[in-house]
Amino acid sequence: MDYQKTIWGILVLGCLLASSIAIRAADMHRLALSGRLLSAEELVALEKGVAEDATDADARVRLLGYYFSNQRKSSDYRVARQRHVLWFIKNDPESKVLGSPYGSLSPHSDREVYYSAKKHLESKIEEDPDNLTILDNAAKFFTLPDRKRAIELLERAELLDENNPHWASSLGRMYLLDARGHRETDSDIAKDALMAFKRAYDLSSGAAKDRLLISLSKAAFMSKEYKEAKLYATRLLEGVGASWNSGNQTHHGNVIPVSYTHLRAHETRHDL
């Protein structure tokens, strides 16, 4: 009986933690969006506030929202955004803002600041190599500028947390991005994506499982596994009307079989 209570306690705690993470992410986006609407007076007040209380992370997120939206208007805004992103990397590497566009930096437009941020982020990973939140944030941070590193971080996270479909589905998306950038080997890389999405699919249930069907059909098609792509597309169409994503399901569910039919017709003519 005590054992059962312990198990139930662990399950409930896990659900609460997952819910808490989702709430924190939603709060972050809400704060950043509200920052886009700051007046000049509010902007000055918030900057003064974080100068007096450096730990006011919510204020920094609002500021990042403003600077992200207005950085092209002024080089000062770009510099200010860089400063706040660096603060989060150095002081709060688990913040959800680092896994969002608001907390991103580019080696092209941000130059030396990006490389400084990269150095500090790698240091945080070294200090706490099994911290899944930091690994996730870092993978998102490196998605565009250093995809190889992003994939390495997700592979490590998947080894640490192998029953969580988030890592496999994230890897699948990374591989698909890589496939589109390496045309000569895109089908081989797409196969890695397909295997990752399959792992995520097997670990998921309900609506989360259904959401992976679009990715599975795309990865299968890019892998030239056309019959498999058609199978996933058929499952997509079978689920139309059951979720908010029905429009996308209908589109992809119809595009894949049509593309498959055209390919088969082309192959048949070529054989003749």
N, C-alpha and C positions, 0 to 999 in steps of 0.2 A: 504493500500500500504506500509506504514511504517512497519506494522507488518510483511508483507511478506518479506520485505528487512531484517528485524531482524532475521527471521527464516533462510533465505538463508545465512546470515552472520554467524550464529551459525553453520550451516551445513558445510560451507566452512572452518571455523575455525577448526571444528572437523576433517575434512579430512586432513587439513594441519598438525594438531597435530599428527594424526596417521601416516602420512607420515614421519614426523620429528622423531618420535620414531623409525620407521623402519630404517631410515637413520642412526640414532645414534647407533642402534644395529649393523648395517652393518659396520659402521666405527670402532666400538669396535673390531669386529672380524678381520677386516683388519689390525688394529694396532697390535693386539695380534699375528696374523700370521706373520706379518713382524718382530716381536720381536724374533721369533724362529731363525731367520737368523742373529742375531747380532754377530758381531765379538767381540773379547775380548776387543779391544780398544773402540768400540761403547758401550759395556756394562759398562765399567768404566766411560765413558763420560756421559751416561744417569744417572747413580747412582750419579755422581757428580752434575749433573743438578738438580735432585730432592732434593738433600741435600741443594742446594742454593735456589731452588724455590719449596717448598713443594706442591704447588697447581698445578703443572704440571701433570694433570691426564693422558694425552695422553702418556707421557713418562712412567708413572707407568704401564699403560696397556701394552706397549711394553715390559717392564721389566717382567711383569707377564707372558707374552707369552713365554719369554725366560726361566724363572725359571720353569714354568709348564712343559715344554718339557725336561728340563735338571735336574730336582730336584733329580732324582735317581743317578745322577753322583756325587753329592756332598751334604753333610749335610748343608753346607753354603748356597747353592742354595735354599734348602727347607726353611731354616730360613729366607732368604731374601724374598721368596714368601709369607711366613706367615706375615712378616712385612708389605708388601704392601697390602695384603688383609685386614689386620686390619686397615690400613690407610683409605681405602675406606669405611669400615663399620663405622668408627668414623667420617669421614669428608665428605663422598659423598655416603650415603646409597642408593641414587637413581641411581647410576651408573649401566649401563647394565652389567658391568663386574662381578658384584655380582650375577647375574642371569645366569652365565656361568660357565663351568668347571674351567676356569682360576681363578675365585674368590671363589672356593670351599675350604672347610677345612673338615677334618675327625677327629672324636673323637679318632680314633685308631692310625692313623699315625701322627696327629698333636697335639693330647692330650690336654695339658693345654691351648695351643693357641686356639684350637677350642672352649673350654669352655669360654675363655675370649672373643672371637669373639661373641659367642652366647649371653653372658651377654650384650655386647655393642649393638648388633642388637636388642635384646628385649627392651633395653632402648630407641632406636630410634623409635621402634613401639609404645611404651608407650607415647613418646613425640608427635608423629604425627599418631594417630591410624587410621585415615581415608585416609592416603596417599597410594593410590593404587599401585604406583610404588615400594614403600618400601615393601608393603605386598607381591607383586609379587616376588621381589628379595629374600625376606626372605623365602617364600615358596619354591623357587628353592634351596636356600642354605640348607634348612632342609630336602629336598626330601629324601636323603639317610640316614642321621644320625638320623632324628627325624620326621618320616612320619606323626605321629599323629599331631604334631605341624604344619607341612606344610598344612595338610588338614584343620585344624582350621583357618589358615590364609586365605586360599582360600575361605572357607565358609564365612568368614567375608567380603572379597572383593566382593563376589557374592552378598551379601546382600546390599552392598553399591552401586554396579554397576550392577544391575540385568539384564539389557538388553544387556550386553556385553557377547557374547558367549565364550570369552577367559577363563573366570573363570570356567564355567561349563565343558568345554573340559579339562581344566587343572585338575579339580577335578576328572573327569573320568579317566584320566591317572594315578592319584594318587591311586584311588581305585583299578585299574587293577594291579598296582605294589603290593598293599597290598594283593590282592587276590592270587597272585602267591606265597606270603610268608606265607599264612595261609591256607594250603590245606584243613583242616577240615571244614572251613567255606567259602571256596573260592567262591561258587556259591552265597552265601548271599552278600558278598562284591562286587562280580561282578554285582549283581543287582543294587547296588548303582552306580556303574560305568555306567551301561546301562541307568539309569534314568538321570544321569548327561550328558551323550552324547546326549540323546534325547533332553534335554533342549538346549544344544548347537546347535543341528541340527535345532531346531525350530527357533532359533534366527539368524541363518546364512542364507546366500543366495549364489547362483552361485557356483563358484569353492570351496569356503570355506565349503559349505554344502556337496559337493561331497567328499571332503577330509575326512569328518567325517565318511563316510560309512565303511571304514576298521575298525575303532575303534568300531563302532556300531555292526558290524557283529561279531567281536571278543568278545565283552562284552555280546552280546546276547547268543553266543555259550557257554561261560563260565557260564552264568546264567542258562543254560539248557533250554533257550527259543529257541529251535532249529528251529521252523518254522519262527520265527522272524529273526533269524540269516540267514536263507536261503533267506528271502525276501531282506535283505540288501545286501547279496552277489549277488543276481540277479540284483539289481540296480547298483552294482559295474560293473558287466559285460556289462550292457547296456551303461555305460559311457566310456568304453574302447576306446582309440584312441582320446579322447577329451582333454587329458591333458598329461603333462610330466610324471605323475605317473601311466601311463597305465600298466607298468610292474607289479607293486605291486597290482593294481586293478585286473589284470588278475589272478595273483597267488591266492590272497585271495578270489576272486570271485569264483574260481574253488575249492579251498580247503574246504571251508565251506559246500557247497552242498554235496560233496563226503563224508565228515565226518558225515553229517546228514544222508545220505543214509546208511552208515555202522551202525550207532547207531540204526536206525529204524529196520534194518535187525536183529541186535543183540537182540533188544527188542522183535521182533516177534518170534524169535527162543526160547527166554526165556519164553514167554507166552505159547508157544506150549508145 
